Amino acid sequence: MGFQFRILLSMLLLMVLSLTGTIGVAWQFAVRQDTEYNEQRLLRKEAAIERSMEYVLDRMPDAFQTEDIPLVFSDRICELANVHGLDIALYTPDGRLLTQSSFAADETTWMQVPDAILSPLQGLPEEVQRTDLGPVVLAHWNFNNLDEEVVGIAQVRYEKRTVETGDFRSFLIQLAPLYVVLIIGGALIAALLSNRLMRILTIIRDRMRELDPTQAQSPIPYAQADAIGELVAEYNALLRHLQKTIAELAQREREGAWRLMAMQVAHEIKNPLTPIKLGVQQLERAWVDQRPDFDERLKRFCKTASTQIDVLAEIAHDFSSLADIGVQDLQSVSVAKVIEEVVALFQLGDHGVRWEIEGFSEEVLVRGSRSHLLRVFNNLISNAIQAMSKQTNKVIRLRCSEWNHGWKITVEDNGVGIDQALIEEVFQPHFTLKQEGSGLGLTITRSVIQQLGGTVSVSKEHIEGAAFDIWFPKG
């Protein structure tokens, strides 16, 4: 049931209830008016008949007694009944019928005054006793002779006037056109109001449905200060707040993106520079000590440093093109040679690491670029060395095997390891277990591997230290 239909139905129901209430009130008013009319009319009739009887009795001799009543009122009682339109009966003080103005269908009802009425008359001779028998009211009172002796009881039979259903039906017929007009008018007013309300609500609904944070939105115009106006005002205020918040979020997002990029650049540059610095320090020490293999060390360092400088240049190029690694320029690269260069670079730093390398051969080729693979293994091995900083027996294992139509490469260490509860978070930006660091190394590593068509994950089966499993499709 629609909102608009409920408004219309409520208005019609209100009109029907109003009509029903009006009829009920009118009926109760008519019944109450008839009751008051019957009471007042009966009092007037009682008083008139009583005065008429007193007028007759006042002209009687003192010796007037109960047995004289039929003779005195034989004609008068019928005359009084005709004048006042009531049935009148006269009884002895003990309640026996003396005379009456008419004959009822059930004559026995007139023969004796009931004890329930007679007893109060004898106890309170001045009071009029009324008995309501539904459509008929019986009034009884004592009447006296000139010696103030009770010589009889007068009874008046009064038929009540009731509400005429025909008259009330006529009243309703006259009232019906008015309510027909009211119902039709109420339905039209309800339809107009509901249409107006639904039009505004539809506009708000459509605006909210079509709301696009990236596009400018105009407020809903509404000038009247009513409940709908308050709703529209709240929507317009919410729209302004949303636009302001979106602008602030966009500004913060841009600033955050630049900060993140700066941290990524710094992190990527730091990885090659650290082993180069250590290599320079080793060369300086060999020069000071006049080592006989200095020339060989220098050549090896120059070759390795040249390679890492190329990596730095590639990093700068990648970030200048928003980290697009140029997948269209990929070629087959020997993973064994990349591993050899990375290990040689870190060996120059004399970290005290024992290297275990298995499974790498000239057949292990992947589709990628030499510089990006160097960055991947630089990151992983640098993290492994830092994780073993407090270990006395440092071991890094590099294993390669054929798996799932590609090459699976595992980088293991025996460092502090990674808590199982944190494994799902290690590739998230800014996640780090080190006291110093940006937490972007593994994020960048995963991004490069994925762009090369591979996958990387933390091995959950490794018990001691940490192990990263990398998979590349065959190149």
RANOR-V631710 format. One record per pair of residues at least 6 apart in sequence whose ideal C-beta (glycine too) atoms are under 8 Angstrom apart, sorted by sequence separation. I is the first residue (numbers start at 1). J is the second residue. If there is no record, write none. Layout:
i:I j:J
i:I j:J
This chain:
i:81 j:87
i:91 j:97
i:92 j:98
i:104 j:110
i:121 j:127
i:131 j:137
i:144 j:150
i:145 j:151
i:211 j:217
i:222 j:228
i:223 j:229
i:291 j:297
i:318 j:324
i:347 j:353
i:388 j:394
i:401 j:407
i:402 j:408
i:425 j:431
i:432 j:438
i:449 j:455
i:450 j:456
i:461 j:467
i:57 j:64
i:81 j:88
i:90 j:97
i:91 j:98
i:120 j:127
i:130 j:137
i:131 j:138
i:143 j:150
i:144 j:151
i:222 j:229
i:286 j:293
i:287 j:294
i:318 j:325
i:346 j:353
i:366 j:373
i:388 j:395
i:400 j:407
i:401 j:408
i:432 j:439
i:449 j:456
i:459 j:466
i:1 j:9
i:60 j:68
i:64 j:72
i:80 j:88
i:89 j:97
i:90 j:98
i:113 j:121
i:121 j:129
i:130 j:138
i:131 j:139
i:142 j:150
i:143 j:151
i:286 j:294
i:347 j:355
i:388 j:396
i:400 j:408
i:418 j:426
i:430 j:438
i:431 j:439
i:458 j:466
i:459 j:467
i:90 j:99
i:120 j:129
i:130 j:139
i:131 j:140
i:143 j:152
i:385 j:394
i:400 j:409
i:422 j:431
i:430 j:439
i:458 j:467
i:459 j:468
i:89 j:99
i:90 j:100
i:100 j:110
i:129 j:139
i:130 j:140
i:142 j:152
i:143 j:153
i:207 j:217
i:222 j:232
i:399 j:409
i:400 j:410
i:429 j:439
i:430 j:440
i:446 j:456
i:458 j:468
i:459 j:469
i:77 j:88
i:89 j:100
i:128 j:139
i:129 j:140
i:142 j:153
i:143 j:154
i:222 j:233
i:283 j:294
i:286 j:297
i:385 j:396
i:398 j:409
i:399 j:410
i:422 j:433
i:429 j:440
i:431 j:442
i:445 j:456
i:457 j:468
i:458 j:469
i:60 j:72
i:88 j:100
i:89 j:101
i:117 j:129
i:128 j:140
i:129 j:141
i:141 j:153
i:142 j:154
i:220 j:232
i:343 j:355
i:384 j:396
i:398 j:410
i:431 j:443
i:456 j:468
i:457 j:469
i:77 j:90
i:87 j:100
i:88 j:101
i:97 j:110
i:128 j:141
i:140 j:153
i:141 j:154
i:207 j:220
i:397 j:410
i:398 j:411
i:399 j:412
i:456 j:469
i:87 j:101
i:97 j:111
i:117 j:131
i:127 j:141
i:140 j:154
i:283 j:297
i:343 j:357
i:397 j:411
i:398 j:412
i:429 j:443
i:456 j:470
i:57 j:72
i:86 j:101
i:87 j:102
i:96 j:111
i:97 j:112
i:116 j:131
i:140 j:155
i:220 j:235
i:282 j:297
i:283 j:298
i:381 j:396
i:396 j:411
i:397 j:412
i:418 j:433
i:427 j:442
i:428 j:443
i:455 j:470
i:456 j:471
i:56 j:72
i:96 j:112
i:126 j:142
i:139 j:155
i:204 j:220
i:219 j:235
i:220 j:236
i:396 j:412
i:397 j:413
i:426 j:442
i:427 j:443
i:454 j:470
i:455 j:471
i:56 j:73
i:73 j:90
i:87 j:104
i:95 j:112
i:125 j:142
i:138 j:155
i:139 j:156
i:203 j:220
i:219 j:236
i:396 j:413
i:416 j:433
i:454 j:471
i:95 j:113
i:138 j:156
i:283 j:301
i:339 j:357
i:395 j:413
i:454 j:472
i:82 j:101
i:95 j:114
i:121 j:140
i:138 j:157
i:139 j:158
i:282 j:301
i:394 j:413
i:395 j:414
i:427 j:446
i:453 j:472
i:454 j:473
i:53 j:73
i:56 j:76
i:70 j:90
i:81 j:101
i:95 j:115
i:121 j:141
i:137 j:157
i:138 j:158
i:200 j:220
i:219 j:239
i:394 j:414
i:452 j:472
i:453 j:473
i:69 j:90
i:80 j:101
i:81 j:102
i:89 j:110
i:91 j:112
i:117 j:138
i:121 j:142
i:136 j:157
i:137 j:158
i:219 j:240
i:280 j:301
i:339 j:360
i:393 j:414
i:449 j:470
i:77 j:99
i:91 j:113
i:136 j:158
i:200 j:222
i:217 j:239
i:279 j:301
i:77 j:100
i:78 j:101
i:95 j:118
i:117 j:140
i:136 j:159
i:137 j:160
i:391 j:414
i:449 j:472
i:52 j:76
i:77 j:101
i:78 j:102
i:94 j:118
i:135 j:159
i:136 j:160
i:336 j:360
i:391 j:415
i:74 j:99
i:125 j:150
i:135 j:160
i:279 j:304
i:335 j:360
i:336 j:361
i:388 j:413
i:66 j:92
i:73 j:99
i:217 j:243
i:279 j:305
i:336 j:362
i:387 j:413
i:388 j:414
i:389 j:415
i:390 j:416
i:53 j:80
i:66 j:93
i:113 j:140
i:135 j:162
i:204 j:231
i:208 j:235
i:216 j:243
i:384 j:411
i:388 j:415
i:52 j:80
i:70 j:98
i:200 j:228
i:204 j:232
i:207 j:235
i:211 j:239
i:334 j:362
i:336 j:364
i:384 j:412
i:385 j:413
i:387 j:415
i:388 j:416
i:69 j:98
i:70 j:99
i:93 j:122
i:213 j:242
i:275 j:304
i:276 j:305
i:335 j:364
i:384 j:413
i:386 j:415
i:387 j:416
i:427 j:456
i:69 j:99
i:213 j:243
i:334 j:364
i:335 j:365
i:381 j:411
i:387 j:417
i:49 j:80
i:52 j:83
i:197 j:228
i:200 j:231
i:204 j:235
i:211 j:242
i:334 j:365
i:335 j:366
i:380 j:411
i:384 j:415
i:66 j:98
i:121 j:153
i:200 j:232
i:207 j:239
i:276 j:308
i:333 j:365
i:338 j:370
i:342 j:374
i:353 j:385
i:426 j:458
i:213 j:246
i:275 j:308
i:332 j:365
i:333 j:366
i:337 j:370
i:341 j:374
i:345 j:378
i:307 j:341
i:332 j:366
i:333 j:367
i:351 j:385
i:377 j:411
i:49 j:84
i:118 j:153
i:273 j:308
i:332 j:367
i:333 j:368
i:338 j:373
i:342 j:377
i:346 j:381
i:353 j:388
i:423 j:458
i:48 j:84
i:272 j:308
i:331 j:367
i:333 j:369
i:338 j:374
i:342 j:378
i:346 j:382
i:364 j:400
i:49 j:86
i:272 j:309
i:304 j:341
i:308 j:345
i:330 j:367
i:331 j:368
i:333 j:370
i:423 j:460
i:307 j:345
i:330 j:368
i:331 j:369
i:335 j:373
i:339 j:377
i:343 j:381
i:360 j:398
i:45 j:84
i:49 j:88
i:272 j:311
i:273 j:312
i:330 j:369
i:338 j:377
i:342 j:381
i:346 j:385
i:354 j:393
i:356 j:395
i:358 j:397
i:113 j:153
i:272 j:312
i:304 j:344
i:329 j:369
i:333 j:373
i:354 j:394
i:356 j:396
i:357 j:397
i:358 j:398
i:359 j:399
i:360 j:400
i:418 j:458
i:420 j:460
i:45 j:86
i:304 j:345
i:353 j:394
i:354 j:395
i:355 j:396
i:356 j:397
i:357 j:398
i:358 j:399
i:359 j:400
i:366 j:407
i:113 j:155
i:352 j:394
i:353 j:395
i:354 j:396
i:356 j:398
i:357 j:399
i:358 j:400
i:359 j:401
i:269 j:312
i:326 j:369
i:351 j:394
i:353 j:396
i:355 j:398
i:364 j:407
i:300 j:344
i:304 j:348
i:325 j:369
i:417 j:462
i:269 j:315
i:387 j:433
i:268 j:315
i:301 j:348
i:325 j:372
i:412 j:459
i:417 j:464
i:300 j:348
i:386 j:434
i:406 j:454
i:417 j:465
i:418 j:466
i:93 j:142
i:410 j:459
i:416 j:465
i:417 j:466
i:265 j:315
i:412 j:462
i:414 j:464
i:415 j:465
i:265 j:316
i:268 j:319
i:414 j:465
i:415 j:466
i:413 j:465
i:412 j:465
i:413 j:466
i:98 j:152
i:265 j:319
i:412 j:466
i:413 j:467
i:264 j:319
i:314 j:369
i:343 j:398
i:412 j:467
i:411 j:467
i:412 j:468
i:93 j:150
i:314 j:371
i:410 j:467
i:411 j:468
i:93 j:151
i:95 j:153
i:261 j:319
i:314 j:372
i:383 j:441
i:410 j:468
i:93 j:152
i:264 j:323
i:339 j:398
i:382 j:441
i:383 j:442
i:410 j:469
i:411 j:470
i:92 j:152
i:93 j:153
i:311 j:371
i:315 j:375
i:409 j:469
i:410 j:470
i:91 j:152
i:92 j:153
i:310 j:371
i:314 j:375
i:408 j:469
i:409 j:470
i:90 j:152
i:91 j:153
i:379 j:441
i:408 j:470
i:409 j:471
i:90 j:153
i:91 j:154
i:311 j:374
i:379 j:442
i:408 j:471
i:409 j:472
i:90 j:154
i:91 j:155
i:311 j:375
i:407 j:471
i:89 j:154
i:90 j:155
i:335 j:400
i:379 j:444
i:380 j:445
i:406 j:471
i:407 j:472
i:88 j:154
i:89 j:155
i:279 j:345
i:282 j:348
i:308 j:374
i:379 j:445
i:406 j:472
i:88 j:155
i:282 j:349
i:307 j:374
i:311 j:378
i:404 j:471
i:406 j:473
i:407 j:474
i:88 j:156
i:89 j:157
i:282 j:350
i:403 j:471
i:405 j:473
i:406 j:474
i:87 j:156
i:88 j:157
i:276 j:345
i:279 j:348
i:375 j:444
i:376 j:445
i:405 j:474
i:86 j:156
i:87 j:157
i:275 j:345
i:278 j:348
i:279 j:349
i:375 j:445
i:86 j:157
i:275 j:346
i:278 j:349
i:86 j:158
i:278 j:350
i:335 j:407
i:376 j:448
i:272 j:345
i:275 j:348
i:375 j:448
i:376 j:449
i:275 j:349
i:335 j:409
i:274 j:349
i:372 j:448
i:388 j:465
i:387 j:465
i:387 j:466
i:65 j:145
i:372 j:452
i:64 j:145
i:384 j:465
i:46 j:128
i:64 j:146
i:69 j:151
i:384 j:466
i:62 j:145
i:69 j:152
i:62 j:146
i:368 j:452
i:60 j:145
i:62 j:147
i:66 j:151
i:367 j:452
i:57 j:143
i:60 j:146
i:65 j:151
i:66 j:152
i:366 j:452
i:367 j:453
i:57 j:144
i:64 j:151
i:42 j:130
i:57 j:145
i:58 j:146
i:366 j:454
i:380 j:468
i:54 j:143
i:57 j:146
i:53 j:143
i:50 j:141
i:46 j:139
i:50 j:143
i:376 j:470
i:42 j:137
i:46 j:141
i:42 j:139
i:38 j:137
i:53 j:154
i:50 j:154
i:271 j:375
i:368 j:472
i:49 j:154
i:367 j:472
i:272 j:378
i:366 j:472
i:367 j:473
i:49 j:156
i:268 j:375
i:271 j:378
i:366 j:473
i:367 j:474
i:368 j:475
i:271 j:379
i:274 j:382
i:366 j:474
i:367 j:475
i:365 j:474
i:366 j:475
i:46 j:156
i:365 j:475
i:45 j:156
i:271 j:382
i:45 j:158
i:42 j:156
i:42 j:158
i:41 j:158
i:38 j:158
i:41 j:161
i:38 j:160
i:330 j:452
i:38 j:161
i:325 j:448
i:37 j:161
i:323 j:447
i:327 j:451
i:327 j:452
i:34 j:160
i:325 j:451
i:34 j:161
i:325 j:452
i:34 j:162
i:34 j:163
i:31 j:163
i:30 j:163
i:27 j:163
i:335 j:472
i:30 j:168
i:27 j:168
i:26 j:168
i:333 j:475
i:332 j:475
i:331 j:475
i:26 j:171
i:23 j:172
i:23 j:175
i:22 j:175
i:22 j:179
i:19 j:179
i:18 j:179
i:15 j:179
i:18 j:182
i:15 j:182
i:16 j:183
i:15 j:183
i:260 j:429
i:267 j:437
i:271 j:441
i:12 j:183
i:15 j:186
i:267 j:438
i:14 j:186
i:266 j:438
i:267 j:440
i:12 j:186
i:264 j:438
i:267 j:441
i:11 j:186
i:12 j:187
i:263 j:438
i:11 j:187
i:264 j:440
i:268 j:444
i:263 j:440
i:267 j:444
i:11 j:189
i:12 j:190
i:8 j:187
i:11 j:190
i:10 j:190
i:260 j:440
i:264 j:444
i:8 j:190
i:7 j:190
i:8 j:191
i:7 j:193
i:8 j:194
i:4 j:191
i:7 j:194
i:4 j:194
i:7 j:197
i:3 j:194
i:4 j:195
i:4 j:197
i:4 j:198
i:3 j:198
i:3 j:201
